[in-house]
Amino acid sequence: MTITKEAAIYHIYLRGDVLFKCLEEEDFNIIWDKIHHEFFQDELSYEKVCLDEYGKEIPCLIGENSF
């Protein structure tokens, strides 16, 4: 993964447990599109985590958090 100033990763959760972790946006979009119709909304969620220039997880801007 190439780290840029605006890089982010995604974690997908099923019933609060990690289902997929550290997905790049392209992979997240493919997987989320395929699975979010298969589960009830209250069972499936995701978290967007921003990365600093060193690849360390940092909070994203307000309005860009979990679904």
JOJO-V194815 format. One record per residue. RES is the residue in three letters. SS is DSSP state (H for helix, E for strand, - for the rest). PSI is psi in whole degrees, 0 to 359 (* if undefined). OMEGA is omega in whole degrees, 0 to 359 (* if undefined). Layout:
res/ss/psi/omega
RES/SS/PSI/OMEGA
RES/SS/PSI/OMEGA
This chain:
res/ss/psi/omega
MET/-/132/175
THR/-/124/182
ILE/-/124/174
THR/-/171/183
LYS/-/331/184
GLU/-/23/181
ALA/-/151/177
ALA/E/155/173
ILE/E/166/183
TYR/E/144/173
HIS/E/134/178
ILE/E/135/183
TYR/E/142/173
LEU/E/117/183
ARG/-/36/178
GLY/-/352/179
ASP/E/145/181
VAL/E/125/177
LEU/E/315/175
PHE/E/140/182
LYS/E/144/174
CYS/E/45/177
LEU/E/137/170
GLU/-/160/187
GLU/H/318/180
GLU/H/314/178
ASP/H/318/178
PHE/H/312/182
ASN/H/319/179
ILE/H/310/183
ILE/H/314/182
TRP/H/317/180
ASP/H/325/182
LYS/H/326/187
ILE/H/339/188
HIS/-/343/176
HIS/-/344/185
GLU/-/343/184
PHE/-/155/175
PHE/-/147/184
GLN/-/324/182
ASP/-/354/179
GLU/-/339/186
LEU/E/131/179
SER/E/169/175
TYR/E/163/178
GLU/E/131/174
LYS/E/127/181
VAL/E/124/179
CYS/E/156/180
LEU/E/139/175
ASP/-/183/184
GLU/-/348/178
TYR/-/2/180
GLY/-/8/179
LYS/-/138/179
GLU/E/133/177
ILE/E/158/178
PRO/-/141/175
CYS/-/168/177
LEU/-/153/177
ILE/-/137/180
GLY/-/357/180
GLU/-/23/184
ASN/-/198/188
SER/-/153/177
PHE/-/*/*
